[in-house]
Amino acid sequence: MDTLDEMLGRHLLSPEQHADISAWVVAGRTPEAIMAMPPHLWRALTLASALMNIDADLTQPPPLGRDEAV
């Protein structure tokens, strides 16, 4: 939920979108249920994710010297 809160703080999601997406995720409890989120909420979440460049963060290799066994 921290990411959703950051999206709200950066004004990438409206308070209503934030509340609706948060409620959907909490109620969903499974990846399948979350994936059934209404299209208008997916669009808002996808746009906010793109503006925050979240995909780039997820595809970065770990920092050098970091022990992967930890």
Long-range contacts (C-beta under 8 A, 24 or more apart in sequence): 1-25, 3-52, 3-54, 6-52, 7-45, 7-48, 7-49, 7-52, 10-51, 10-52, 12-47, 12-48, 12-51, 12-52, 13-44, 13-45, 13-48, 14-44, 17-41, 17-44, 21-45
